[in-house]
């Protein structure tokens, strides 16, 4: 029974080992302490009445950050920050057991030395459940500790260590990454990165900004700001990037410039477009620049559905299969939950970078989509037209697509990719309704059989 098989798969995904969810109050400390003074912060940990009992551990760690600003605990051997408060905090206990519905309070005593310097001191109180015998998973909570040394002057400075521009590829976004290190003695919030791009003549091509960074940047730590400029077609040449990072007040922490070169005409990523498909009509979804199109025949879908064509960054793609390699072009067709009832025709204009990836041999270019069910790429039979530089194939499967360099196609065909059961294309709410009905039917049938 196909529906039963589908439901069995869904239920197997849901039946994962249970991990107790813990709650923490006092999940952040921000206070001022005079040199030689002390303060106490209470962290209370609880587990819900319907959760499982769990063993807990709590410890003091160094204050680390990932490049995106996320706070992470550092073990003693990796905590070399001169502004660390790890050694200044003691806990009244480190291990305890929580029964369902119970809570436990832990006191953290913070003691500053008499010779504490100016600025801030930082640590993380790391709360985590210990894995149980029936599960290797654990729950963890990071409690950041921000200490201001009273009656001292904080210094808020920063230095841009590097500005990098990712590989410039036709049809892919240009990514500008700015690395900033907090070189002061105090943290700062809501920093913003402003990036301006100009051509060789000094003509401004656009100014772009990040959203304010939610995380604080801790002294000694480095974070990355990423800007994806929305640019038009750019000719071959050298371009200048001016990047500066500002405090919330508008004060510039640092500003630096770099250059990057474009060796073949740059074409920006596809602009998002969409179409509403109906069962009784054919329709064609085309990108505004005409480089991508998906033509749906009448009856391709069983109910009205909005289908969207949008860009998909190459750096997010799964690796190419053995014997093939990714070209430069990638995109996504979203909105369909399942397969089309009739094949659609996908047509893509390949770029100079796609052709370069194939060593100039256009016959090696193929269209491929990533099959999430099989966790692999399927390379489809593709018609290559070197006159208008297009690649064309037919398929009943949409999703994530890429131009692939390969001398052969995958073992699956464009319409028989999975060989197993797949639902036709439906809007997601309709698909979920069908699954819910199927699950209910199985439960009812099981109950009837049990009564017999």
C-alpha angles and dihedrals in degrees: 000000000000098000090048090052091051092049091049089057092049093048091050089056091051096047098078126143111283118243120197113245112224128202125212129196120189086042094162137034123205115165146134121242128181120231107276091018132117138213135183128223122191121212115193119198123194139174124209123256091244094048127092123261113261143188114240136202127197125186142159116252139175120271110253132168135205119226090266091056099257113152115242132178118247122208116233094262091058098041105095097143112133088215094056118133094188094110092044096064128076128185125213090224139007106195133038142150124242120205119203111289094011132118136202129202122211123193119219113198115203118199123182119203120240091248095051108148127226129287126029141329123212141197141148127236102212117207119186142159118236117239115261125225091256095049138038091202126100138183121233136186127195116215108195118212118207114184122186114202103228122237094016132111116248118218116214111192136139140188129210104227097185145353115206131186114204123230110301107228130168111259094013128100120259107238121204116194122191120193115207127185122201100234096175132082098250138060126246134200137209098025118173132207117216118195126189124187126200136173128241092276091055094253111152113239097182148315122235136183140195123231112261110280109251095205123074116243109233121216111270094020127112127214133184127232115202124201124183105196117211101226134170125231110312126203125225110287148090121295134193126225119200112193128183134171120214136194119236088262091059095254111144112236094189142335130202139163136217137173136229133190132227112208098181127028109286119232116190124231119282116280113239117260135167144194135198110234121204128190094240099051140058118231142182124215109205131178115240091250093048094237094118131039137168116194117201120197123220109282095025090127131036097216139015112292136169111230120196130200114203143155122277120195117241091223089065095055123108114248117276118260122261112290094021138077136201120261123210101268125084134156143157134235106200137180102066121107103198136349131326118254089226130026120268124210116237117200124183132178106227118222133228088255090054089052092047090053087056092051091250093302106123091187088072092062117103137171115240138177130204113244106209092190092059093030092227144095120262114206110208132210102268134195112221120205109189092184096065093018095237136145119208133188140153126235145156091213124079129172123097116010136184142175107250131196108224140136092217142030129244122273090252121078127232092259102031101047103141105028089210137082118305130170119239119253110289136155109268095248090054091049092051090049091053091049091049091050091048093051091048091049092052091050092049093047090049091050093050092049090049091054091051 
